[in-house]
Amino acid sequence: MNSADPVARDKLTRGVRTDAAAWLARLHGPNRNAQTERGFRRWLQADGAHAAAFEMVTEVWDKAGRIRRPAYSALAPAVGRTRFGFAMAGAAMVACTVLVSVLVTMQLLRKDVTSTGVGEQRIITLDDGSRMFLNTATRIDVRYDSHERRVLLLEGEALFEVAREPSRPFVVDAGERQVLALGTSFLVRRSDAVLAVTLVDGSIEVAPVGQSVAADAASAAAGEGRRISVPGQRLTFAVGQAVDQAPQLDSPSLEKITAWRQGQVAFDDVPLADAVAEMNRYSKVRLELQDPQATDIRISGIFRAGDAANFARALAATYELRVTAGGKRIVLDTAPQASAPPEQF
């Protein structure tokens, strides 16, 4: 990387490199168009680190295309003996990593479906410059065309930052509801039980799927959907709830419900059963409550997402619970009461 700013190189985090590989895949993919190129230019200009990362992955991609299998195989016997061997093996590993990132991204782009695993988070920059922040165990299906930008939230949770493009509405489908963005950012969470839509900035309209969506704020206000224009307001729908039934409206702390962006889970006086369920979203180690009487303990605090063990230890110390760990399970139970001393006469 000769032309990249040396300061920018220090900012090449894994996420920035992944985004750069994704853009390289889009530019080499079958669906490249003018919108793709405009989105790439916006991403490139947003941060000096983006240009440095793209230069790096492009350089590795070009070099990887010139690697021959016999030449790599010939290096294998020397890898334990020379610094040159270590350097070449390391370069080959970096090349393979970038190649895998680009090829996997190209495959995802062809299918238009992107997902995260348990405890994983991803940032996706779309062709129009909109960004999606995917939380743990989330699946989305992106369906862009010349008339509409539509994203299907199949499961999980995502924060959307939408680029303004009045001629093409941005719509998120989530089960029985769809969310129309009116130049905004918002959070959508979909589970088996509820759908929650929270406005972060701007305004949105939430309407039944299949209802025509308005392309601007004025016509959205006259529609049948529920419009939200106050940042922090959240609409919660029960799955299967009738489309004409009013959803629950509240105003949770945006800082707390978006704490996952910083790798945290925040609770504010919630039942222990709900806190355990939330922590289980981020870890393959499952927390289990053994004593039904403990489910109503109220929990407040900020915990590290995915750290089930420390969460359990904190509960044990605070609420005198007993913790039993084994395999992929951590069982929380009420500690046995000490027997009362014999009564004195």
ROKOL-21401 format. One record per residue: residue in three letters; y, x, z negated of N, C-alpha, C in turn. Coordinates in steps of 0.02 Angstrom, whole numbers, plus 50000, padded with zeros to 5 digits. Each point is the difference from the previous one (the first is absolute). Example, Ala and Ser with C-alpha at 12.3 -4.5 7.8 and 13.67 -1.06 7.14 Angstrom:
  residuo    n.Y    n.X    n.Z   ca.Y   ca.X   ca.Z    c.Y    c.X    c.Z
      ALA  49716  50660  49610  50059  49955  50000  50060  50045  50000
      SER  50053  49982  50036  50059  50042  49997  50055  49961  49963
//
This chain:
  residuo    n.Y    n.X    n.Z   ca.Y   ca.X   ca.Z    c.Y    c.X    c.Z
      MET  49941  50043  50000  50059  49957  50000  50062  50044  50000
      ASN  50025  50013  50058  50056  50046  50005  50067  49965  49993
      SER  50005  49939  50028  50065  49966  50001  50012  49956  49940
      ALA  49949  49985  49961  50008  49953  49944  50041  50032  49945
      ASP  50038  49960  49965  50041  50022  49944  49954  50025  49945
      PRO  50008  50063  49975  49957  50025  49947  50002  49957  49938
      VAL  50057  49971  49985  50004  49956  49941  49956  49939  50010
      ALA  49999  49973  50062  49961  49940  50013  49925  50013  49991
      ARG  49978  50061  50014  49929  50015  49995  49974  49989  49929
      ASP  50044  50012  49951  49979  49992  49930  49989  49927  49982
      LYS  50023  49953  50043  49994  49929  49985  49941  49968  50038
      LEU  49957  50042  50030  49946  49973  50039  49943  49977  49955
      THR  50010  49943  49969  49949  49971  49957  49943  49974  50043
      ARG  49946  49983  49967  49942  49973  50036  50019  49936  50037
      GLY  50042  49958  49968  50020  49937  50032  50040  50012  50063
      VAL  50046  50050  49998  50040  50015  50059  49956  50027  50056
      ARG  49952  50043  49983  49955  50026  50051  49957  49945  50030
      THR  49979  49953  49958  49960  49944  50025  50040  49957  50048
      ASP  50064  49986  49982  50043  49962  50045  50010  50036  50066
      ALA  50009  50066  49997  50009  50039  50061  49939  49996  50045
      ALA  49940  50004  49969  49938  49994  50039  49994  49931  50031
      ALA  50023  49948  49963  49997  49932  50026  50046  49992  50061
      TRP  50060  50030  49995  50045  49995  50058  49973  50039  50060
      LEU  49969  50058  49986  49970  50038  50055  49946  49958  50034
      ALA  49961  49963  49960  49948  49957  50028  50030  49944  50041
      ARG  50054  49969  49975  50032  49946  50038  50026  50025  50067
      LEU  50031  50059  49999  50030  50026  50061  49948  50021  50052
      HIS  49939  50015  49976  49945  50018  50046  49954  49940  50012
      GLY  50014  49944  49967  49956  49943  50004  50012  49955  50061
      PRO  49956  49952  50011  50003  49957  50059  50056  49948  49997
      ASN  50029  49988  49940  50050  49947  49993  50071  50027  49996
      ARG  50010  50062  50020  50068  50028  49998  50046  49962  50046
      ASN  50060  49984  49974  50050  49966  50041  50070  50020  49975
      ALA  50051  49968  50027  50069  50017  49981  50012  49987  49926
      GLN  49970  49947  49973  50009  49985  49929  49969  50054  49956
      THR  49943  50026  50021  49968  50054  49964  50046  50061  49998
      GLU  50030  50016  50057  50043  50058  50004  50064  49991  49959
      ARG  50027  49939  50000  50060  49988  49958  49983  50006  49926
      GLY  49943  49973  49980  49979  50005  49931  49988  50072  49979
      PHE  49971  50039  50045  49988  50071  49985  50066  50037  49990
      ARG  50049  49986  50043  50064  50034  49994  50034  49982  49934
      ARG  49995  49937  49979  50029  49980  49936  49967  50036  49943
      TRP  49933  50004  50002  49963  50035  49947  50018  50074  49999
      LEU  50006  50030  50059  50014  50071  50006  50068  50017  49970
      GLN  50050  49956  50011  50067  50013  49977  50012  49982  49927
      ALA  49952  49966  49969  50010  49976  49931  49999  50057  49949
      ASP  49965  50055  50015  49992  50054  49951  49982  50063  50038
      GLY  50031  50057  49979  49985  50063  50033  49927  50020  49993
      ALA  49967  49976  49946  49929  50016  49990  49957  49967  50053
      HIS  50022  49944  50027  49961  49966  50052  49994  50043  50062
      ALA  50055  50031  50021  49998  50043  50060  49955  50060  49987
      ALA  50005  50029  49940  49959  50058  49984  49925  49982  50000
      ALA  49984  49941  49971  49931  49979  49998  49972  49985  50069
      PHE  50041  49969  50042  49977  49984  50067  49989  50063  50041
      GLU  50044  50049  49991  49992  50064  50035  49935  50033  49978
      MET  49985  49996  49934  49940  50031  49974  49937  49969  50029
      VAL  49996  49932  49997  49939  49968  50024  49992  50007  50075
      THR  50056  50001  50036  49996  50010  50073  49975  50070  50016
      GLU  50024  50050  49963  49978  50069  50011  49925  50007  49986
      VAL  49978  49970  49944  49929  50003  49983  49958  49963  50051
      TRP  50025  49942  50022  49964  49961  50051  49991  50041  50064
      ASP  50055  50033  50022  49996  50040  50061  49952  50058  49992
      LYS  50003  50034  49943  49955  50057  49989  49928  49977  49995
      ALA  49990  49943  49968  49931  49975  49992  49968  49986  50067
      GLY  50041  49980  50048  49973  49986  50067  49974  50062  50034
      ARG  50022  50059  49976  49979  50063  50031  49943  50033  49962
      ILE  49979  49972  49943  49946  50029  49962  49933  49988  50035
      ARG  49962  50053  50009  49934  49994  50032  49946  50007  49947
      ARG  49948  49960  50006  49947  50002  49949  49969  50070  49994
      PRO  49983  50036  50055  49970  50066  49992  50045  50047  49961
      ALA  50066  49997  50013  50045  50045  49965  50000  49985  49925
      TYR  49999  49935  49982  49999  49982  49929  49934  50022  49969
      SER  49945  49990  50035  49935  50019  49973  49996  50075  49989
      ALA  50032  50038  50044  49997  50072  49993  50037  50024  49938
      LEU  50045  49959  49974  50037  50019  49940  49958  49991  49937
      ALA  49950  49958  50003  49964  49981  49939  49971  50060  49963
      PRO  49966  50048  50032  49972  50056  49962  50053  50043  49966
      ALA  50062  49999  50027  50052  50044  49973  50039  49967  49944
      VAL  49990  49936  49988  50042  49964  49954  49996  50029  49930
      GLY  49948  50025  49978  49995  50028  49933  50024  50072  49996
      ARG  50019  50031  50057  50010  50072  49999  50072  50021  50014
      THR  50039  49959  50036  50066  50023  50019  50053  49948  49986
      ARG  50061  50023  49988  50056  49955  49991  50013  49961  50064
      PHE  49988  50033  50057  50009  49966  50064  49954  49940  50005
      GLY  49939  50009  49976  49952  49945  50002  50024  49941  49959
      PHE  50025  50015  49939  50026  49946  49957  50058  49965  50034
      ALA  50045  50039  50030  50059  49970  50031  49981  49955  50057
      MET  49953  50023  50043  49981  49961  50057  49961  49938  49979
      ALA  49958  50007  49950  49962  49942  49975  50048  49949  49971
      GLY  50051  50025  49964  50050  49954  49972  50038  49964  50054
      ALA  50020  50037  50052  50036  49969  50055  49958  49947  50034
      ALA  49935  50015  50008  49955  49952  50032  49994  49937  49957
      MET  49997  50009  49934  49995  49942  49955  50063  49957  50004
      VAL  50059  50033  50002  50062  49962  50007  50001  49961  50065
      ALA  49978  50034  50054  49998  49968  50066  49954  49939  49998
      CYS  49942  50008  49969  49953  49944  49997  50029  49943  49960
      THR  50036  50016  49945  50031  49947  49959  50050  49960  50041
      VAL  50043  50035  50037  50049  49965  50041  49966  49960  50055
      LEU  49949  50030  50031  49964  49964  50053  49970  49936  49974
      VAL  49967  50005  49941  49969  49940  49971  50053  49948  49984
      SER  50058  50022  49971  50053  49952  49983  50025  49964  50062
      VAL  50011  50038  50055  50026  49970  50061  49949  49954  50031
      LEU  49937  50022  50004  49949  49959  50033  49986  49937  49961
      VAL  49998  50006  49933  49989  49940  49959  50058  49951  50009
      THR  50061  50027  50000  50059  49957  50009  49999  49966  50068
      MET  49980  50037  50052  49997  49970  50066  49949  49943  50001
      GLN  49944  50010  49965  49949  49947  49998  50027  49939  49964
      LEU  50036  50012  49944  50030  49944  49963  50051  49964  50042
      LEU  50039  50037  50038  50051  49968  50042  49968  49957  50054
      ARG  49944  50023  50026  49966  49959  50051  49976  49934  49970
      LYS  49975  50004  49938  49975  49940  49968  50056  49960  49967
      ASP  50057  50034  49988  50058  49969  49967  49987  49981  49928
      VAL  49943  50020  49971  49984  49984  49930  50005  50064  49959
      THR  50036  49996  49945  50008  50057  49956  49981  49978  49930
      SER  49969  50045  49962  49978  49982  49933  50008  50059  49952
      THR  49999  49984  49936  49999  50051  49948  49939  49987  49955
      GLY  49973  50053  49972  49945  49994  49954  50024  49986  49929
      VAL  49954  49994  49954  50017  49989  49930  50037  50062  49974
      GLY  50060  49989  49973  50041  50055  49974  50040  50036  50052
      GLU  49995  49982  50064  50036  50034  50053  50063  49961  50019
      GLN  50052  50036  50020  50061  49969  50025  50021  50035  50065
      ARG  50032  49963  50044  50021  50028  50064  50068  49972  50020
      ILE  50037  50041  50038  50063  49978  50030  49990  49999  50075
      ILE  50013  49943  50031  49992  49993  50072  50069  49986  50031
      THR  50020  50042  50048  50062  49988  50038  49982  49968  50066
      LEU  50026  49940  50013  49984  49964  50061  50046  50021  50057
      ASP  49983  49977  50060  50036  50021  50060  50075  49983  49998
      ASP  50018  49947  49965  50070  49978  49998  50039  50033  49944
      GLY  49967  50044  49961  50033  50032  49944  49988  49965  49934
      SER  49969  49941  50000  49982  49966  49938  49947  50041  49964
      ARG  49999  49994  49933  49951  50038  49962  49960  49953  49955
      MET  49937  50016  49991  49956  49963  49956  49971  50048  49948
      PHE  50006  49982  49938  49972  50039  49945  49938  49962  49976
      LEU  49941  50027  50013  49939  49965  49983  49975  50023  49932
      ASN  49986  49952  49957  49972  50015  49934  49924  50005  50004
      THR  49968  50008  49943  49928  50009  49996  49962  49942  50031
      ALA  49943  50016  50031  49953  49949  50027  50036  49947  50043
      THR  50036  50023  50050  50040  49955  50042  49978  50007  50073
      ARG  49999  49944  50036  49985  50001  50072  50053  49959  50037
      ILE  50026  50030  50054  50049  49966  50041  49980  50004  50073
      ASP  50024  49953  50039  49987  49998  50072  50069  49991  50034
      VAL  50022  50051  50037  50065  49999  50032  49994  49973  50071
      ARG  50041  49950  50015  49998  49968  50066  50071  49994  50027
      TYR  50023  50053  50033  50066  50001  50030  49996  49982  50074
      ASP  50049  49962  50023  50007  49990  50072  50075  49997  50016
      SER  50017  49983  50061  50070  50002  50021  50041  49942  49970
      HIS  49967  49949  49972  50035  49942  49974  50001  49996  49924
      GLU  49951  50032  49968  49992  49990  49928  49967  50061  49969
      ARG  50020  50014  49938  49967  50052  49960  49962  49964  49944
      ARG  49934  50002  50003  49960  49963  49952  49949  50047  49967
      VAL  49995  49993  49933  49953  50040  49961  49957  49952  49959
      LEU  49935  50009  50003  49954  49959  49960  49980  50040  49938
      LEU  50016  49973  49942  49978  50031  49937  49933  49968  49983
      LEU  49946  50035  50014  49933  49973  49990  49979  50000  49928
      GLU  50022  50051  49963  49988  50003  49927  50042  50055  49971
      GLY  50014  49995  49935  50036  50053  49966  50074  49987  49993
      GLU  50039  50054  50003  50071  49996  49985  50039  50050  50043
      ALA  50057  49979  50025  50041  50043  50042  50074  49985  49990
      LEU  50039  50052  50003  50073  49994  49998  50026  50014  50071
      PHE  50040  49954  50026  50024  50005  50068  50075  50014  50000
      GLU  50020  50052  50037  50071  50014  50013  50011  49989  50075
      VAL  50035  49947  50017  50001  49976  50069  50064  50024  50036
      ALA  49990  50029  50058  50057  50020  50042  50027  49937  50035
      ARG  50066  49994  50002  50031  49942  50032  49990  50002  50075
      GLU  49974  49945  50025  49992  49991  50073  50000  49925  50013
      PRO  50059  49969  50003  50006  49927  50003  49960  49967  50056
      SER  49989  50035  50055  49964  49969  50056  49925  49996  49988
      ARG  49974  50036  49950  49929  49998  49985  49990  49987  49925
      PRO  49982  49939  49981  49989  49986  49929  49945  50044  49971
      PHE  50007  50016  49936  49949  50038  49963  49967  49951  49952
      VAL  49935  49988  50009  49964  49949  49962  49938  50032  49968
      VAL  49989  49984  49937  49939  50022  49965  49958  49938  49985
      ASP  49939  49999  50027  49952  49946  49985  49957  50022  49941
      ALA  49993  49956  49951  49958  50015  49942  49964  49936  49980
      GLY  49941  49991  50025  49963  49939  49984  50032  49939  50030
      GLU  50019  49952  49957  50028  49936  50023  50076  50002  50007
      ARG  50031  50057  49986  50073  50005  50003  50021  50057  50046
      GLN  50061  49993  50026  50029  50053  50040  50070  50014  49974
      VAL  50021  50062  50003  50065  50021  49975  50041  50026  50058
      LEU  50058  49970  50010  50046  50022  50052  50053  50044  49968
      ALA  50007  50062  50024  50050  50046  49974  50065  49990  50038
      LEU  50054  49996  49962  50066  49992  50031  50042  50063  49985
      GLY  49976  50058  50025  50033  50063  49988  49996  50019  49927
      THR  49941  50022  49977  49988  50000  49929  49944  50047  49980
      SER  49988  50003  49935  49939  50032  49974  49970  49952  49949
      PHE  49934  49996  49999  49966  49953  49957  49929  50023  49987
      LEU  49971  49972  49947  49933  50018  49977  49955  49939  50007
      VAL  49940  50010  50028  49951  49946  50005  49934  50025  49969
      ARG  49974  49958  49955  49936  50017  49968  49952  49941  50009
      ARG  49941  50015  50027  49951  49948  50014  49934  50017  49965
      SER  49977  49953  49959  49935  50007  49966  49958  49937  50014
      ASP  49941  49998  49970  49957  49941  50009  50030  49939  49967
      ALA  50044  50010  49950  50026  49944  49961  50071  49980  50018
      VAL  50043  50049  50014  50071  49984  50011  50030  50041  50057
      LEU  50055  49975  50025  50042  50036  50047  50070  50003  49969
      ALA  50027  50061  49993  50066  50009  49970  50045  50036  50050
      VAL  50061  49972  50009  50049  50029  50046  50064  50013  49960
      THR  50022  50063  49999  50059  50019  49960  50053  50031  50045
      LEU  50061  49976  49995  50054  50027  50039  50030  50061  49965
      VAL  50006  50055  50037  50032  50061  49973  50072  50004  50023
      ASP  50012  49984  50064  50068  50003  50026  50005  49955  50061
      GLY  50059  49972  50013  50010  49957  50058  49980  49929  49987
      SER  49962  49970  50045  49976  49932  49991  49937  49990  50042
      ILE  49960  49952  49979  49937  49984  50034  49989  49925  50000
      GLU  49958  49977  50045  49978  49931  50001  49924  49999  49997
      VAL  49973  49959  49955  49927  49994  49992  49981  49930  50023
      ALA  49954  49996  50047  49981  49936  50030  49925  49998  50011
      PRO  49971  49940  50010  49929  49996  50016  49985  50035  50066
      VAL  49941  50031  50004  49979  50031  50063  49994  49946  50054
      GLY  50024  50016  50059  49997  49952  50055  50066  49966  50012
      GLN  50043  50000  49948  50067  49971  50010  50042  50050  50039
      SER  50038  49976  50047  50042  50046  50039  50051  50033  49955
      VAL  50011  50065  50012  50047  50036  49958  50066  50008  50036
      ALA  50054  50001  49960  50066  50008  50028  50015  50073  50011
      ALA  50040  50014  50051  50016  50070  50016  50063  50025  49966
      ASP  50036  49956  49964  50061  50023  49967  50009  49962  49935
      ALA  50046  50023  49959  50009  49971  49933  50024  49928  50003
      ALA  50043  49983  50047  50028  49933  50004  49946  49948  50013
      SER  49957  50013  50050  49948  49952  50015  49945  50001  49947
      ALA  49991  50056  49966  49950  50002  49946  50021  49955  49942
      ALA  50066  49998  49986  50025  49959  49945  49989  49926  50013
      ALA  49996  49981  50065  49991  49930  50017  49926  49982  50008
      GLY  49956  50048  49992  49929  49987  50010  49966  49971  49940
      GLU  49933  49992  50004  49962  49970  49946  49975  50050  49949
      GLY  50008  50064  50015  49975  50051  49954  50044  50009  49939
      ARG  49974  50038  49952  50037  50016  49940  50038  50066  50012
      ARG  50065  49998  49997  50040  50060  50013  50019  50032  49934
      ILE  49996  50067  49997  50020  50038  49941  50054  50048  50021
      SER  50056  49998  49963  50056  50045  50016  50023  50039  49939
      VAL  49966  49992  49944  50019  50035  49938  49949  50055  49987
      PRO  50020  50064  50005  49953  50054  49988  49969  49994  49930
      GLY  49935  50011  49998  49963  49996  49938  49963  49934  49991
      GLN  50017  49949  50040  49964  49936  49994  49931  50006  50031
      ARG  49952  49967  49968  49931  50002  50023  49972  49929  50006
      LEU  49967  49986  50056  49964  49938  50009  49926  50014  49993
      THR  49966  49960  49960  49928  50009  49990  49963  49936  50019
      PHE  49953  50005  50046  49960  49944  50024  49928  50009  49977
      ALA  49970  49946  49975  49928  50002  49986  49962  49994  50066
      VAL  49948  50038  50008  49960  49995  50062  49971  49930  50006
      GLY  50009  49970  50058  49977  49931  50010  50052  49949  49981
      GLN  50058  50022  49974  50053  49953  49981  50026  49963  50062
      ALA  50013  49936  49993  50025  49960  50056  50066  50029  50024
      VAL  50009  49999  50066  50059  50032  50029  50065  49967  49979
      ASP  49996  49936  49979  50061  49966  49979  50010  50003  49924
      GLN  49957  50036  49965  50006  50005  49927  50045  50059  49983
      ALA  50046  49990  49954  50049  50052  49982  49965  50059  49967
      PRO  50016  50061  50021  49971  50059  49968  50035  50015  49934
      GLN  49971  50044  49962  50032  50024  49938  50055  50050  50019
      LEU  50059  49993  49971  50056  50045  50014  50019  50036  49936
      ASP  50002  50067  50002  50023  50038  49942  50036  50063  50025
      SER  50024  50040  49954  50038  50060  50017  49976  50059  49958
      PRO  49944  50029  50018  49973  50057  49962  50043  50062  50011
      SER  49988  50050  49959  50035  50064  50008  49975  50035  50063
      LEU  50045  50013  50048  49980  50034  50061  49974  50070  49984
      GLU  50029  50031  49950  49978  50068  49981  49927  49999  49978
      LYS  49981  49947  49965  49931  49998  49975  49950  49981  50055
      ILE  50017  49952  50042  49951  49978  50049  49995  50048  50059
      THR  50048  50046  50005  49994  50052  50052  49985  50069  49970
      ALA  49979  50001  49937  49985  50064  49966  49944  50037  50036
      TRP  49957  49964  50036  49944  50032  50035  50026  50050  50052
      ARG  50061  49991  50024  50029  50048  50048  50005  50069  49968
      GLN  50007  50004  49934  50002  50063  49964  49934  50017  49966
      GLY  49947  49964  50020  49933  50014  49971  49992  49974  49930
      GLN  50037  49947  49983  49998  49973  49932  49983  49926  50001
      VAL  49977  49976  49942  49989  49928  49990  50039  49981  49937
      ALA  50044  49951  50006  50043  49981  49945  49981  49930  49975
      PHE  49996  49993  49934  49984  49936  49969  50055  49981  49951
      ASP  50016  49935  49999  50050  49975  49954  49973  49937  49966
      ASP  49968  50010  49943  49973  49945  49960  49951  49957  50040
      VAL  49950  50032  50030  49949  49963  50038  49934  50001  49962
      PRO  49958  49949  50008  49935  49999  49966  49958  50060  50021
      LEU  49961  50026  49953  49958  50058  50013  49953  49988  50059
      ALA  49974  49939  50006  49955  49985  50056  50034  50011  50066
      ASP  50064  49980  50006  50037  50010  50062  50016  50074  50011
      ALA  50015  50035  49946  50014  50072  50006  49938  50038  50024
      VAL  49943  49982  49974  49937  50032  50021  49987  49987  50074
      ALA  50010  49937  50020  49989  49982  50071  50047  50040  50045
      GLU  50062  50009  49978  50048  50038  50040  49981  50074  50004
      MET  49980  50030  49945  49980  50070  50001  49938  50010  50043
      ASN  49956  49950  50002  49939  50006  50040  50015  50001  50075
      ARG  50058  49978  50021  50018  50003  50071  50006  50072  50025
      TYR  50014  50046  49955  50017  50068  50019  49945  50050  49987
      SER  49943  49979  49973  49949  50048  49981  49930  49973  50014
      LYS  49956  50046  50020  49929  49982  50009  49962  49999  49934
      VAL  50032  50027  49948  49973  49994  49932  50024  49934  49972
      ARG  49953  49956  49985  50018  49932  49981  50007  49992  49925
      LEU  50057  49970  49980  50010  49982  49930  49970  49931  49988
      GLU  49966  49993  49943  49969  49936  49983  50017  49982  49928
      LEU  50017  49937  49990  50013  49975  49932  49938  49967  49973
      GLN  49975  50026  49944  49938  49974  49972  50012  49940  49954
      ASP  50054  50002  49962  50014  49948  49950  50051  49951  50029
      PRO  49983  49936  50010  50047  49951  50027  50063  49993  49958
      GLN  49995  50013  49934  50058  49993  49956  50054  50053  50016
      ALA  49980  50054  50033  50048  50053  50015  50041  49985  50063
      THR  49979  49949  50039  50034  49988  50063  50072  49977  49992
      ASP  50017  49972  49942  50068  49974  49989  50047  50050  49969
      ILE  49977  50061  49987  50045  50052  49976  50055  50011  50052
      ARG  50062  50005  49979  50055  50008  50047  50016  50074  50010
      ILE  50008  50019  50064  50009  50070  50018  50069  50011  50030
      SER  50033  50053  49978  50063  50022  50030  49997  50076  50008
      GLY  50030  50026  50053  50000  50072  50009  49991  50019  50073
      ILE  50006  50064  50013  49992  50028  50067  49942  50049  49999
      PHE  49954  49990  50046  49939  50041  50003  49992  50030  50069
      ARG  49962  50053  50003  49987  50033  50064  49948  49961  50039
      ALA  50017  49981  50061  49952  49962  50042  49938  50041  50012
      GLY  49942  49969  49990  49937  50033  50013  49971  50038  49941
      ASP  50039  50007  49946  49977  50038  49941  49971  49952  49949
      ALA  49941  49975  50014  49969  49950  49956  49983  50030  49931
      ALA  49981  50063  49999  49979  50031  49937  50058  50004  49951
      ASN  50057  50025  50022  50058  50005  49955  50026  49932  49979
      PHE  49997  49952  50046  50019  49931  49983  49956  49974  49943
      ALA  49935  50011  50006  49954  49976  49948  50012  50035  49934
      ARG  50014  50066  50002  50012  50036  49938  50064  49976  49966
      ALA  50052  49985  50041  50062  49975  49971  49989  49932  49966
      LEU  49960  49957  50031  49986  49935  49970  49960  50008  49935
      ALA  49952  50046  50002  49958  50011  49940  50043  50023  49941
      ALA  50047  50045  50014  50041  50027  49947  50050  49948  49973
      THR  50024  49957  50044  50052  49952  49981  49971  49937  49969
      TYR  49945  49975  50027  49973  49936  49979  49933  50005  49965
      GLU  49980  50060  49982  49937  50012  49963  49940  49971  50038
      LEU  49998  50015  50065  49944  49980  50040  49950  50057  50005
      ARG  49939  49982  50014  49947  50050  50009  49988  50010  50074
      VAL  49996  50063  50021  49992  50017  50071  49932  50032  50010
      THR  49962  49972  50048  49935  50029  50018  50001  50014  50075
      ALA  49993  50064  50018  50003  50019  50070  49931  50023  50024
      GLY  49984  49981  50062  49937  50021  50029  49999  49985  50074
      GLY  49987  50051  50041  49998  49990  50072  50068  49979  50025
      LYS  50001  49944  50036  50062  49974  50028  50027  49942  49960
      ARG  49983  49997  49935  50022  49945  49957  50032  50027  49936
      ILE  50053  49966  49979  50029  50013  49935  50005  49933  49965
      VAL  49964  49993  49946  49996  49936  49964  50047  50001  49940
      LEU  50042  49949  49996  50045  49992  49943  49974  49944  49956
      ASP  49994  50015  49935  49973  49951  49953  50039  50004  49936
      THR  49998  49945  49962  50033  50000  49934  49962  50047  49954
      ALA  50037  50044  49966  49968  50046  49953  49970  49960  49942
      PRO  49941  50020  49976  49969  49963  49944  50043  50006  49937
      GLN  50006  49944  49964  50039  49999  49939  49963  50039  49945
      ALA  50038  50039  49962  49969  50034  49943  49981  49949  49947
      SER  49942  50009  49969  49977  49951  49950  50045  50003  49939
      ALA  50013  49942  49972  50045  49996  49942  49966  50030  49939
      PRO  50037  50033  49956  49970  50028  49940  49976  49944  49954
      PRO  49948  50013  49961  49974  49948  49955  50054  49977  49950
      GLU  49999  49936  49988  50049  49971  49954  49988  50023  49929
      GLN  50054  50019  49965  49993  50024  49931  50010  49943  49950
      PHE  49959  50000  49951  50006  49949  49948  50020  50033  49934
//
